[in-house]
Every structure is written in C-alpha cells, then in structure tokens.
Amino acid sequence: MLASVANTPILPGLSPVAGKSIEARFDGEMLSSDGGLLALREVEKRLGIAAQLAACIDDPRTPERVQHGLDEIIRFRMLMIAAGYEDGNDADRLRNDPMFKLAMERLPEAGDLCSQATISRTENLPGPRALLRMGLAMVEHYCASFRTIPNRVVLDIDDTFDAAHGAQQLCLFNAHHDEYGFQPIVVFDGDGRMLAAVLRPACRPKGSQIVKWLRRLIDAIRSHWPRTAIMLRGDSHYCTPEVLRFCRARRLDYIFGVAPTTTLRKHVIALEASTTARAQQAPGEKIRRFKEFNDGAASWDRVERIIARVEAGPMGVDTRFIVTSLKAGSPRTLYQEIYCARGQAENHIKAWKTHLAADRTSCSRASANQMRLFLHIGAYWLMWSLRSLMPRRSRWRGIQFDTLRLRLIKLAVRLETLKRSIRLHLPRSMPDQAILGYALARLPRLVI
C-alpha cells in the first residue's frame, strides 16, 4: 500500500495482540472511510438536484477564472451533509479525499475540491429572488419524482424549533423553548417526499402568513398538476380562519387539529362522562370513543364538520378535536387512519433535522440560512431516494437515515487508478454487500 511521504506519528495506547505490538498511523493514501458515496453519486446524477439549484443563482464570478462551478460546490456540500459532515469546516479536510473526488467526477489524483471559504461564499450568494426560484425548483423536482401524475396527494405541514447561534437575522425568543431561535415551516407528502422549508422567526405563524406562503406552494404544484386533488393536514397551528377560507377557495381538502374551547367541550360532556364510567369498569384499559358534530369558532366564516376523540384510562380523560372538509368516512376512520397518519411527518422532520443536521443555521444572514435549508433538502432527497431503492417489504425500506449511512455509506475503501479503469477495493467482511448491490441495480428505476 502506498505510504505518505510525511512521517506521521504512531497512535499511542494500543496494547499488543498475541505478543506482537500494534503500530497504527494515518499514512495510507488512496483510502477513504466513505466508500458508499459511490451510491449517493449515482443517485445525485439521476436526480440532478445540484444542477437545478445552481441554475437558480446568478454567478457574479468571471467565467474564465472559475475553478469550481456552482453546481459542483452545491453537489459537494450535499454529499458532505448526506455522509454526516454537517459542518462546512470539514470541507478543508475532505477536499482531498479520493472518494469525494470520485463522486465529483474527478480522478483521485486530480486537484483538490472547493474549500470551506468557497462554500461559505456560495451560501451567502443567493438573494431573495434566487431563493424564491430555488423553492420553485424544489417543487418542480417533487412533481417530477412521480412516474405518473397522482390523482391525490396529502401534504403534511408543520413547523420545528431551531435554536439560534448568537445575533442572527429573524431569530426571536420563544417562551416555550426558553431560548432564541427560528421556527421554519416544513412540508412533506404522505410518502415522505420533502417539498419545502421556509425559515421564519420562532413564533406561531399568523393565518395571513400561512396563506401567503401556501398560495405560492399550491400555485407551483397546480402549474404541474392542475387536476390533482390536494389535501392539507396539520395541527391546530394551521387551523385559522384565513387558512380554512383559502382551502375552500382553492378547493383543497383539509384535516386540521383544533384547539379545545369551551364551546366545543359542551358537545362532549356526556360522552366524557360515559367513557369515564366504562373505563372504571375495565381497570388498566383505555377506552376510546368518537363523536362528530357541526360547529365553529366565532371567527370562522361558517360551521365545519368537527370530530371529537375522547379517551379515558388510568391517567384520566383526554379529549382532542379535529376539523375536516371530508364528507365521507366515519369519525374513527378519519381520526385514527387519516389524521393520526400525520405523526409520520414527525419522523421525516427527525430524519431531516437530526440525522442530516438541518438545524445548523448558524449564518448571520437569513438568506444564507435559507440557502442552507435548501442544501439540507437536497441531502434529504439523496438519502430518501437511496432508501426508496430498497426491497419494499424489507426493514431497509423504513430504516432511519443515520442507520442507512452507518451501514451503506461509511465503508472503508481503497482506490486504485489503472490505465483504463478505477478499481475500488471494499471490505470483504462488509455485512450488507447484497443490499448495496441490489440498490445500485435498481438505480434506473429512479424517476428523473
């Protein structure tokens, strides 16, 4: 194996094995710990997200002096995030990694990739109009990810807290979390595809603000799918008079949580009492019952179909309310099978925010932090698409992103450049060889 010219020190503290000492040095060349990038490289080539985002940004640099194109910078950053390097400073060490070079269409012996400073300048480059174009590009990518135009899609809208890092634009103190931060709005569909993320202050959004943003999102989707039925699903934050009015005007179905009020509780007083009595006759068990009625808040334009879920058990009585435009379906079906399915969006947010570190919005400018959200959306699509290639009924189809990265991306690899080929030597003891080969064989199935 090739060795570095520099004399690197031996790692201390290693005990001998079978009477033989162990000498370990960081002196191996043409080695990488991210052999699975070859799969993410193929996924990105099929999706083309980096090129889509780069096309939305006006590059002010002199063309003949450009060493790293915007699409290359964005692709490098997305691959870093997907591989677990959420900190842009890691680029200074990874820029000469042979596997990252290969993923960026360069030979392992070629020049280094872009540095952290170049990535930071790119994050601060887009202005409001460019960011708007990037948001529309992500919706276009979402619509293109379907083989056929769907008859109906369900969009889960939610928000998540993102702690601030010092004095930053748009950061605001949130009393619930007891710290300063942001509260971006995110949208996923029922299958986990991510559509959008909008940076905003850490406060509950007003109905007019939600409608202003939803109008752009729905118009962008309708420009591709004019006849597709759309249903919005969210918690009580999004059940405002403005949103309900907007949904009716745009012929959108909806199912939202409703905050309990004295008016609504009057409809379930008898049901709560009878459910509690049943629970007392069955100690240790939970009794769940449902009731539907038509009512509405004083600020609503009209009464709506409201469903109440009453649950009694050892911990007492818990009552929840939802409002929906759906005419068909029993109260139990609408609540348990349709509304409660929005809980899966929490897992999608966890994958995006925790496993891909989408909360690393540490730039001082809001536009740069919004750009970072787009980069993490791109990384989410890479991991989601790789997972979608797995066998449908296997555990791999629902595996978490951090586990997927650990099992398929974090692979030791030795690269060997020959005259007519580049040979990758992966560990023979790697336990998931078959599933990696299966995923690569199914790459042509990805919709582009």
Secondary structure, 3 states (H helix, E strand, C coil): CCECCCCCCCCCCCCCECCECCCCCCCECCEECCCCHHHHHHHHHHHCHHHHHHCCCCCCCCHHHCCCCHHHHHHHHHHHHHCCCCCHHHHHHHCCCHHHHHHCCCCCCCCCCCCHHHHHHHHCCCCHHHHHHHHHHHHHHHHHCCCCCCCEEEEEEEECCEECCCCCCCCEEECCCCEEEECCEEEEECCCCEEEEECCECCCCCHHHHHHHHHHHHHHHHHHCCCCEEEEEECHHHCCHHHHHHHHHCCCEEEEEECCCHHHHCCCHHHHHHHHHHHHHCCCCCEEEEEEEEECCCCCCCCEEEEEEEEEECCEEEEEEEEECCCCCCHHHHHHHHHHHHHHHHHHHHHHHHHCCCCCCCCCCHHHHHHHHHHHHHHHHHHHHHHHCCCCCCHHHHCCHHHHHHHHHCCCEEEEECCCCEEEECCCCCCCHHHHHHHHHCHHHCCC
